Amino acid sequence: MTACESQKSNSTENKIAESEIEEQKVQLTEREKEEKLREQINTEYLAELSKCSQNKIAVTDFNGKTEFWKICETENGKRIIQIESHEKTDFYEEVYYEKNGELIYAEESIKYMPINHYILQTWTCQFYAEKGKLISLMSLGHGKTEDDEWNPEIIF
């Protein structure tokens, strides 16, 4: 009886181990898909950005903060919007990359930049989207992503 129970136990343990391996394969596959998507979007975005020679430039006053806008629209239905502003010692940059009116990449950064001083990177976050859904985000430094109340979906 002990030998039988031992075989059942080993069989159950093997099934659990196989299940865990399959789960890891699925997770790895999802991670690989995410990395491939990020790489594809980055390559496409940089290629489109290099084509931007004719930018529409504007200055706006949004909630008391002056923003400088550059908008590049390409003939193939793609658009890159760059927004910069400065408030006290912080320099803000935002980039939005759209394909056929749909946001597929965004990047926000806040840099410490006091007057007469070099820029120091404090926070940056890259957003990757597909079909109107946030697929991935990558954040470096200290900023919005550390706030429990922050919602990354606000990028849309």
Secondary structure in CASP SS format (residue, H / E / C, confidence):
PFRMAT SS
TARGET T0000
AUTHOR 0000-0000-0000
METHOD secondary structure of the structure
MODEL  1
M C 1.00
T H 1.00
A H 1.00
C H 1.00
E H 1.00
S H 1.00
Q H 1.00
K H 1.00
S H 1.00
N H 1.00
S H 1.00
T H 1.00
E H 1.00
N H 1.00
K H 1.00
I H 1.00
A H 1.00
E H 1.00
S H 1.00
E H 1.00
I H 1.00
E H 1.00
E H 1.00
Q H 1.00
K H 1.00
V H 1.00
Q H 1.00
L H 1.00
T H 1.00
E H 1.00
R H 1.00
E H 1.00
K H 1.00
E H 1.00
E H 1.00
K H 1.00
L H 1.00
R H 1.00
E H 1.00
Q H 1.00
I H 1.00
N H 1.00
T H 1.00
E H 1.00
Y H 1.00
L H 1.00
A H 1.00
E H 1.00
L H 1.00
S H 1.00
K C 1.00
C C 1.00
S C 1.00
Q C 1.00
N C 1.00
K E 1.00
I E 1.00
A E 1.00
V E 1.00
T E 1.00
D E 1.00
F E 1.00
N C 1.00
G C 1.00
K E 1.00
T E 1.00
E E 1.00
F E 1.00
W E 1.00
K E 1.00
I E 1.00
C E 1.00
E E 1.00
T C 1.00
E C 1.00
N C 1.00
G C 1.00
K E 1.00
R E 1.00
I E 1.00
I E 1.00
Q E 1.00
I E 1.00
E E 1.00
S E 1.00
H E 1.00
E E 1.00
K C 1.00
T C 1.00
D E 1.00
F E 1.00
Y E 1.00
E E 1.00
E E 1.00
V E 1.00
Y E 1.00
Y E 1.00
E E 1.00
K E 1.00
N C 1.00
G C 1.00
E E 1.00
L E 1.00
I E 1.00
Y E 1.00
A E 1.00
E E 1.00
E E 1.00
S E 1.00
I E 1.00
K E 1.00
Y E 1.00
M C 1.00
P C 1.00
I C 1.00
N C 1.00
H C 1.00
Y C 1.00
I C 1.00
L E 1.00
Q E 1.00
T E 1.00
W E 1.00
T E 1.00
C E 1.00
Q E 1.00
F E 1.00
Y E 1.00
A E 1.00
E E 1.00
K C 1.00
G C 1.00
K E 1.00
L E 1.00
I E 1.00
S E 1.00
L E 1.00
M E 1.00
S E 1.00
L E 1.00
G E 1.00
H C 1.00
G C 1.00
K H 1.00
T H 1.00
E H 1.00
D C 1.00
D C 1.00
E C 1.00
W C 1.00
N C 1.00
P H 1.00
E H 1.00
I H 1.00
I H 1.00
F C 1.00
END
